[in-house]
Amino acid sequence: MNQLQAGLVSLGQGRWALSGDLQFDNAARLLDEGAAAFGADARAEIDLAQVGRVDSAGLALLVEWSIAAHSSGRTVTYRNVPPVLGALAGISDLAQFLESS
């Protein structure tokens, strides 16, 4: 199985691009990277256009970023949510965490 290395890249001014496969083997690393990268920003916009495969751990990562931001008075907005991720969130009753504001 060929996996795409997942990474988070700053686009400037609170905008980020997340790319690669979001799966169990990299979700914990990305959780920490995200907290360090945009944890101090009042608002983070994350583009998911380059995301590949996603499993439940990948969805949990995005939900956790949203919850952590909300609990500290910040917001996280996801753009270009891949259809498979939207479907996974829908069947998990977590779609509200991926909705754009």
N, C-alpha and C positions, 0 to 999 in steps of 0.2 A: 504494500500500500504506500503510495507516494504522497506525503503530506507537504503542504506549503507552510513554511516557517511563519508563524504569526508574529506580527509586530505592530507597535503603536508609534506613529510619527506625528510630530507637531507640524501643523500648517500655519501656526501663528495666531495670535489674538483669540485664544481659547478654542481654536479649531484643531481637530485631530483626525487622523486617518488610521483605521484599524484594518489590517490585511492578513491574509492567510487563513489557515484552518483554526477554528475555535473549538478545541476539544479538551477532553479530560487531562491529557498530558501537558497542556500548557496554560490551562485556566488559572491555576494558582499563581504562576509567574506573571501573567498578564494582570491579575487582580492587584498585585503589588506594584507593577509598573504603572498602572493607571492611577493608583492612589498617590504615588510619588509624582507622577507627571502633571495631573490636573487637579490634584486634591486641594490646592489653594485657590483655584479659579472659582469665581462666583458662578460662572456658567461655562460648561464644556459642551461643544458640539462635536459629535463623533460620526465620521463618515464610514459607513460599512460597505461601500460599493465594491471593495476588493476582498471581501471576506469569502472564503471558500466553503469547505464543509463545516457544519456546526452540529454538535451534539448537545445533550442536556447540560453539560458542564459549561459549554460556551454560552448558552442562554442564561445560566445561573450567574456567570461572570457579568453580563450586561445588567441583569436585575440587581446584582449586588452593587455595581457602580451607581445605579439609580437610587437605591435605598440609602447608601452611604452619603450621597450628595444631598438628598432630601433631608436626612436627619441632621445635617449641619447647615441647613438653609441655602444650599446650592442647587443648581439644576444641571441635569445631563440630558441632552437631546440627541437622538440617533437619526441619521439621515441615510437614505438609500438602503433601507433594511432589505436584505435578500428574502425572496419569497419563502424559502425553506425555513428561515429563521422566524418569519412572521407566522407561518403555519405551526411551527413548534410552540411558539408562544401562545397561539390561539388555543391549541388543544391542551395546553398546560394552564390555561386561564391566567396568563401573565402578559397578555398583549398590551395592557395599559402601560407597562414599563417601557415599551418600545415606541409608543406613539409620539409623534412630533408635537411640540407645543406651538 
